[in-house]
């Protein structure tokens, strides 16, 4: 059984490494490849959990407050499905969330039983960062020799948008830094430190303010008494400082002298604007007020014809907009209970650098989700589920929480049935839409086609449903003297 668990986890981690580094599906975008491989990971996890149950494996017992949160969330989701604008895509979103919940649960079971394997996450992030950094340096060298204008999207590979790249950079920085702290060989530590510098350079080139926000927040946590880790903080600060110097020398001194002007945004634009987020959030609040309790249904935001974005760029607004305030209340209960356990673990039993780094990586993802689509992008979702399960395992081990055996078989069977239905639903969607991914064509009846489930995430409205676009238009025109509307655009 132990051998099987390792084999399944190795397969999952192998797909995570391949998703942004190897162009396996050359006819589809990076985003869509990551979505397809995410569905494959969910299928593997379903098999693994099924074997766990057949072998009599125990499941973690949830505290009462967590069960209350799950119940409230389930009621909210059920109500949202009842009135969803696009029922098919709402079910697809629900299937995806259920599949990721299975990954979350499997990660918890695996890392609780095999705590030494938690080091796999820093090493996996190191491998991915190394591959992407080599690609980045090759593109950077080629750009300087070409003499053409510099542009981040042309230099950073593996993601369709540098902001999505920034999400992975933010979560991987503390994980990689933990290796620089825990490894003993000087040569190995030096190599990891050089990679961190290049990784920081990529963050500055990518101009991902969400990544900057996430990393700064995590470093502030690292500096706090009882919650922090000074060794990790020193590595982050020194590597970040050297990375910033490299960026200034390359892009602010050498490039202008060669006549190569960076085509990125000015500092005043980066620091003085929200890139449309403030107006997008206002629009989201207006739409939440239209359907406060059960929302518009899963993935409904991607179908709005007056908005070019596939999500509101905020975790809580996305949940409230699509699933309603009742579902958001359930999520807040679960997050509140999780944060109490997490900070208790940081103050008490968690001492190893890689264990703390996993917690910091999760915090980076959650802080990043306040200004971006962490819970909408496939690669970020996958990492979020794994990190969440790993942190759950770390916290439970810190509190010496037992793993019960042969308890709740009926509940386990029901959960596996839901995961099985979700997996087959996702597989059907992937098979059905694959030809559209290879040669996408804009078609009438679709929304703004912002990135969501697929890169071209248009959600087809049901003709029988009321016109949401008209409701959106009337809501927006009544706010800010009609200033927000079709021009609600976020810079890509």
N, C-alpha and C positions, 0 to 999 in steps of 0.2 A: 504493500500500500504506500509506504514511504517513497519507494522508487517511482511509482506512478505519479505521486504528487509533484516530485521534482521534474519529471518529464513534462507534465502539463504546464508547470510554471515556466520551464525553459522555453516551451513553445510560445506561450503568451509573451514573454519578454523578447523572444526573437522577432515576433511580429511587431512589437513596439519599436525595436531597433530598425527594422526594415521600413516602417511606414514613412519616415521623412528622409531616409538616406538612399534608398535604392528605388529607381523608377521601374517598379515591377509591372505596372499597367500603363504602358507608354501612351495609350490613347485617351487616358482620362487625366484630370487635374490632380495635383498633389492632395488637395482637400478631399476629392472623391476617392482617391486611393486609400487615404487614411480612414474614410468612412467604411469602405468595403472591408479593409483589414480589421477594423473595429468590430464589425459584424462577425467576422471569422473568430476573433478573440472571444466574443460572447458565446459563440457556438462551442468553443473549447471549454469554456467555463461551465456551461450547462452539462457537458459530459463529465467534467471533474466533480461537480456537485452531486450528480446522479450516482457516481461511484462512491462518493463519500457516504451518502445515505444508505446505499446497499451494503456497505461494509460496516454499518452501525456507527459511523462517525457522529460525534456530538456537535450540537450547535450552541453558540453563545446565548445565554439567557439575558434578555433585555430588562432593564429596570422599569418600574411602573410608569415613570414619567415619559420614557421613550415610547412605551406602548401607547400611551395617550396621544403623543405626538403623531405616531404612525396612523392611529385611528382618525384623528382630525384631518390629517393629510389625505387619507383614503376617501373620506367623505367629500372633501373639497374637490379632489380629482374626479370622483364619480359625478358630482354636480356639474363640473366643467365639461365633461364628456357629453352630458345630456344636452347642453346648449351650444356645443362647439360649432364654430363657423364652418370649419372644414373637418368633418368627422374622420375621414380617412387619415389625414395627416395628424390629427389629434391622437388617434390610436397608434400611429407610427411613432410619435413622440413618446407616448406612454410605453410602448414596447421597448424603445431605446432606453428609457429610464429604468425599466425593470431589468433589462439585460445588464446595464451598468451596476444595478444593485446586486446582481449575482456576482459580478466581478469584485465588487466591494466586499461582499461576504466571503468569497473564496480567498481574497488577499488576507483578510483577517484570520481565517482558519489556518492558512499556510504559514504566515509569519508568526502566529502565536505558537504553533507547534515547532517551528524551526526558526527561532529568533536570530541565530547566527546568519541566516540567509537574508536578513535585512540589508546586509552589505551589498547584495545584488543590485539594489536600486541606485546607490551611488556609482557603482561600476557600469551599470547600463547607461545612466545619464552621461558618464564620462565617455563611453564608446560613441554614443550619438553625437555629443559635442565635438569629439575629436574628428569624426567624419565630416560633419558640417563645417567645422573650422578649416579643415584642409580645403574644402570646396570654396569657402569664403576667401581664404588667402590666395588661392589660385585665381579667383575672379578679380580680387583686388590687384594682384600683380599684373594681370592682363589689362585691367583698366588703366593703370599708370603707364604701361607701355603703349597703349592705344592712343592716349591723349584725348579721349572723348570725355564728355562730362560725367561726373560720378553720380551714381544713383543707387540708393540702398536696395531697391527691389532687384536690380541687376546683379548685386553682389551677394545677397543672402538667398540660398537655395534650400529647397525642401518644403516650403510652405508657399501658398499662393499670395499671402499677405504678410508683410514683415511684422505686423501687430500680432499675428498668430505665432510667428517665430518668437516674438518677445515673451509670449506666455510660457513657452517651454524654457527659454533662457532664465526667466525669473525663478521657476521651480527648480531648475537644475543647478543654479549657482550654489546654494547652500549644500546640496548633495555632493557636488564635486569638491567644494571647500572642505567638507568633512574628511575626504581622503587625504588632503594636504595636511590635516591635523593628525590623523590616525596612522598613516603610513610611516615607516621608520627609515627606509633607505633614502639617503640624500638625493640620489639621482632620480628616483621615482617621484619624490616630493617636488623636486625642481621641475620635472616634466609636467606634473599636474598644475603647478603654479603658472608655468608658461601658458598652458591651455586656458587657465582662468583669465589671464591677461587678454588673450585673443578673444575669449568669450565676452569679456567686458567691452572690448573694442567693437564687437558686433552689436552690442546693446546700444552703444553711442551712435554707431552708424545707422542703425535701424530706427532711431528717433522714437522708440516705443515708450511713451510717457507712462503707460500702464505698467510696463516692466520696471521703470525707474521707481514708480510709486510702490510697487510690491517689494522691490529689493530694499528700498529705504525703510519701509515698515518693518521688514524682517530684521534688518540691522539694528533698528531701535529696540526690538524685542530682545535681540542678542545682548544688548547693552544693559538690560534691566537686571537688578539683583534677583537671584533665585530663578529667574526665567531664562536668563541669557547664557551665553558661552563665549567668554572673552577670546579664547583661542580662535574660534570660528570667525568672530568679529574682526580680529586682527588680519586674518587671511583675506577676508572680504574687502576690508578697507585698503590694504596694501595693493592687492591685485587690481582693485577698482581704480585706485589712484594712478598706478602705472598704465592701466588701460586708457584712462582719460588723457594722460600725457601723450601716449602713442596716437590717440585720435587727433589731438590738437596739432601735433607735429605733422602728421600725414595729411590731414584734411584742411588745416588752417594755415600751415606754413608751406609745405612742399607742393601741394596741389595747386594753389593759386600761382606760385612761381612758374609752374609748368603750363599755366594757362588752362587748368582743369578746374572749373568751378563746380562745387557740389550743388547738385540740383535739388537737394533736400530743403526743408523749411528753415526759415530764419529763427534765431533764438527767441526773438520777440513774439513770433507766431506760436512757437512751442509753449512759451511760458504765459502768454497773454490771452490765449483763446482756449475754448473747450472743444474745438473741432466739431461744433454742432451738437455736442452732447447735452448742453443745458436745454436747448430747444427740443431735442429729442425726448429728454426726460419730462419736460413740461407736457408734451404731447401724450406721453405714456400715462401721466397722472390723469389727464383729461379722459383718456379712454378707460382707465381703471374706474373712474367715477361713473362711467356709463354702465359698466357691469362689475360692481365691486366684489360680490361674494364668490362668484364662480368663473369670472373672466370670460374670455372670448374663445378659449379652447387652445390646446397644444399647437404650437407652431403658427398660430394665427397672425402673429406680428409679421412674419415673412410674406404674408399674402396681401398686405396693405398696398394699394396701388399708389398712394401718395407718399410712400416712404421707400427710400432705396435700400434700407438696411433690413437685415434678416432677424434682428434682435435689438432690444433697447439699450444694450451696453451697460447693464446693471443687473446683478443677480436677483435682488429683491423685486425690482420693477418687472423683470421678465416673468417671475413666478406669479406676481399679483396680476399682471396684464393677461396672461394666458390661462392660468389655473385658478386665479381668484384669491381674495384675501383670506378665506378660510384655509386654503392649502398653504398660503404663506405663513399663517399662524402655526400650523402643524410643523412646517420647516423650522420656524424660529424656536419652537419647543425643543426639537431634536438638536439644533445647533447650540442652544443654551446648555443643554445637558452635556453635549460633547465638549464644549469649551470648559465647563467646570472640571470634567475629567482630565482634559488636556493640560490645563494649567496646574492642576493638582499633581499630575505626573511630572511636569517640568520642575516644580518646586521640590518634589520628593525623590522618587526612585529612578528617574532617567538621568544617567550620567554619561553614557557613551556618546561620542561626537556624532556618529552616524545615526543614532536613535534620535538625538535632538535635531539633526539636519532634516530627517524625514518630517518631523513636526514643523520645522521652519518652512520646508518646501510646501506643505499643505497650507500654512498661513499665507505664504506668498501667493498661492493660487486663489485663495479666498479674498485677499485684499485686491488682487488684480481683477477679480470678477465684479468689483464695484464700478469699474469704468470700461469693461470689455465683455466679450462674449465667451468667457471661459466655459460656461455651462452649455454653450451651443456648438463650439468647435470640436470635431471628433477626436483629435489627438489630445487636446486639453481635457476633454471629458474622460478619456481612458486613463490618463495619468491621475486625474482627480479621484477616480474610483479606487485605483491601486493605492495611492497615498492615503486616502481615507481609511481603507482597510488596514494598511500597515500601522497607521497612527492608533487605530483602535486596538490593535494587537499590542503595541508598545504600552499604551495606557493600561490595558488589562493586566499585562505582566507586571507593570509597576505597582499595581494594586493587588497582585497575586489573585487575580480573578480566575476561578476554575472553569474548565470546559466540560459541561455536563455530557453524559453519554446516554444515548437511546432515550431521549426525552422529546416529547412533542412530535412524534412521528406523523400524526395527522396534519399538523401545521406544516411540517417539512414537506410532506407530499403535496400539499396545496401550493406551497411556494414554488416547488419544482415544476408543477403543472403550469403556473403562471409564467415562469421563466421559459419553459418549453414553447408555449404559445407565442411569447414575445420573440423568441429566436426565429421561429418559423415565419412569423409575420415579417420580420426584418429581412430574412433571406428572400422572401417573396418580393418585397419592395426592391431589393437589389437586383434580382433577376429581371423583374419587369422594367426597371429604369436604366439598365446598363446601356442599352442601345442609345438612349437619350443622352447619356453622359458622354459617349464617344463623339457624337455630333449633335450638340445642343442647338436648338432653334427656338427663338422667341416666338411664342404663340399667343393669340388672343385668349382672354379668359384667365391669364396668369397674373400674378402680382408683380412686384417690382424686381423679382428675381435677385434678391440679396442673398448672400451666403447663409445657408442654414443646414438642412439635412444634406443636400448636395450643394455644390458650389453655386449652381444656378438654382436657387431654392424657391422657385415660384410655387405658390400654393393655389391650386385651382379652386375657385369658389363654386359651391353648389348653386345652380340657378334658382333652386327652390328657397334658398336662404335669403333673408333681407340683405340689401346692399350695404355692406359694412363701409365701403368707400364713401357713400353719401353721409353716413353717420360721422365718419372721421372728418370729412370736409366741413360739416356744420360745426363740429366741436372745435376744430382748429380755427375756423374763421371767427368764432366768438371769443378767441383768446388773443391777447397781444395785438388787438386791432387787426386781426386777420393776418398776422405776420408770419406764422408758421404754416407750412403746407407742403406743396410739392417740392419746395427747396430745402426740406429737411435732409441734408446730406452730410455724411461724415467723410472726412478725408480718409482715403484708403492708404 
